[in-house]
Amino acid sequence: MSANGQNRHTRTNRLARKLAVAGTGAAVLALPLIGATTASAATPATPAAATTATTAATTYPDNLDGWIRESLDIMAQHGIPGTYEGIHRNIMRESSGNPLAINNWDINAINGTPSKGLLQVIDPTFQAYHVEGTSWDPYDPVANITAACNYAADRYGSMDNVFSAY
């Protein structure tokens, strides 16, 4: 994947994002300890409070919109920048929204590592930029988007800064 004149950022950005996420995670873990001062404080007073206290798992539709939204939520948890519009624009250019797309004709394919999935990621890049909590299958739409956005963030600052093959 070439830079095509885009500014390259050092790998320290990736480390900084991981440190920021780790610091945020520690603060979130400490919050329940700060608020609970007695045993009764942890027990909801009413059934409505119990419902409010329980967080429902977010479900996403099994389509391009859902895959992008799920990826954005995972990216937010890991400090990976990007917007719906930037991701969607690049998906439409790279695969027209087909999660099973594969490029069997470019230099990557000739070298034995074809680009795959929604954002046309080669296996070594997918493995290097895989995001914890997603599938290791490069054809998995959410894993493909999230790994590609992690790569783009490391190289270009964000997937939003990518306007051609990357």
C-alpha positions in Angstrom: 0.0 0.0 0.0 1.6 3.2 -1.1 1.5 6.6 0.5 0.6 8.5 -2.7 2.0 11.7 -1.3 0.1 11.5 2.0 1.9 12.5 5.2 3.3 9.5 7.1 3.1 9.5 10.9 5.6 7.6 13.0 4.6 4.5 14.9 4.7 6.5 18.1 1.1 7.6 17.3 0.0 4.0 17.7 1.8 3.7 21.0 0.4 7.0 22.2 -3.2 5.8 21.3 -2.6 2.6 23.2 -1.3 4.5 26.2 -4.2 6.8 26.1 -6.7 3.9 26.0 -4.9 2.1 28.8 -5.0 5.3 31.0 -8.7 5.7 30.2 -9.4 2.1 31.0 -7.7 2.4 34.4 -9.9 5.4 35.2 -13.0 3.6 34.2 -12.1 0.6 36.3 -11.6 2.8 39.3 -15.0 4.6 39.0 -17.2 1.9 40.6 -14.8 1.8 43.6 -15.1 5.6 44.1 -18.9 5.7 44.0 -19.7 2.8 46.3 -19.3 3.8 49.9 -21.6 1.2 51.5 -23.0 -2.2 50.6 -26.5 -0.7 50.0 -25.1 1.8 47.5 -24.4 -1.1 45.1 -28.0 -2.4 45.3 -30.6 -0.6 43.2 -33.5 0.7 45.2 -36.2 0.0 42.6 -36.7 -2.3 39.6 -36.4 0.8 37.3 -33.0 1.5 38.8 -32.0 -2.0 38.1 -33.0 -1.7 34.5 -31.1 1.6 34.2 -28.0 0.1 35.8 -27.9 -2.8 33.4 -26.3 -1.9 30.1 -27.8 -3.7 27.1 -25.4 -5.1 24.5 -25.6 -3.1 21.3 -26.7 -5.0 18.3 -25.8 -4.0 14.8 -27.5 -4.9 11.5 -25.6 -7.4 9.4 -25.0 -4.9 6.5 -22.5 -2.3 5.5 -24.0 0.3 7.8 -23.9 -2.0 10.8 -20.3 -3.2 10.1 -19.1 0.4 10.0 -21.0 1.4 13.1 -19.7 -1.6 15.0 -16.1 -0.9 13.8 -16.5 2.7 14.9 -17.5 1.6 18.4 -14.5 -0.8 18.7 -12.2 1.9 17.3 -13.4 4.4 19.9 -12.6 1.8 22.6 -9.0 1.5 21.3 -8.4 5.2 20.5 -8.4 4.7 16.7 -9.6 7.8 14.9 -12.0 7.8 11.9 -15.5 8.8 10.8 -18.4 7.0 9.2 -18.0 9.1 6.1 -14.2 8.4 5.7 -14.7 4.7 6.2 -17.7 4.5 3.8 -15.9 6.5 1.1 -12.9 4.2 1.2 -15.0 1.0 1.3 -16.9 2.0 -1.8 -13.7 2.8 -3.7 -11.9 -0.4 -2.6 -14.6 -3.1 -2.7 -18.0 -1.5 -3.6 -19.2 -2.8 -0.2 -18.4 -6.5 -0.9 -16.8 -8.1 2.2 -15.6 -11.0 0.0 -13.8 -8.9 -2.5 -10.3 -10.0 -3.5 -7.9 -8.4 -5.8 -6.1 -11.1 -7.9 -4.4 -8.9 -10.4 -2.3 -6.2 -8.7 1.3 -6.4 -7.5 0.2 -7.7 -4.1 -1.6 -10.6 -5.8 1.4 -11.3 -8.1 3.6 -11.5 -5.0 1.2 -14.0 -3.4 -0.6 -11.7 -0.9 -3.8 -10.5 -2.6 -5.8 -7.6 -1.0 -9.0 -8.9 0.7 -12.2 -7.7 2.1 -14.1 -4.4 2.4 -10.9 -2.2 2.6 -8.6 -4.5 0.6 -6.1 -5.4 3.3 -3.2 -7.8 2.6 -2.7 -10.5 5.2 0.6 -9.2 6.7 -1.0 -5.7 7.2 -4.2 -7.3 8.7 -2.1 -9.4 11.1 0.1 -6.4 12.2 -2.8 -4.1 12.7 -5.5 -6.5 14.0 -7.5 -5.0 16.8 -8.2 -7.1 19.9 -11.8 -8.2 20.2 -12.3 -8.7 16.5 -12.0 -11.8 14.4 -8.7 -13.0 12.9 -10.5 -13.6 9.6 -9.6 -10.8 7.1 -12.9 -11.3 5.3 -14.8 -10.6 8.5 -16.2 -7.1 7.7 -15.8 -5.6 11.2 -12.2 -7.1 11.6 -11.3 -5.9 8.2 -12.5 -2.3 8.7 -11.0 -2.0 12.1 -7.6 -3.3 11.2 -7.5 -1.2 8.0 -8.5 1.9 10.1 -5.8 1.1 12.6 -3.2 0.9 9.8 -4.5 4.1 8.2 -4.3 5.9 11.6 -0.7 4.8 12.0 0.3 5.8 8.5 -1.9 8.8 7.7 -3.4 9.9 11.0 -6.9 8.6 10.1 -8.8 6.7 7.4 -10.4 10.1 6.8 -7.1 11.2 5.3 -7.0 8.5 2.7 -8.3 9.4 -0.8 -6.7 6.8 -3.0 -5.2 3.3 -2.7 -3.2 3.2 0.5 
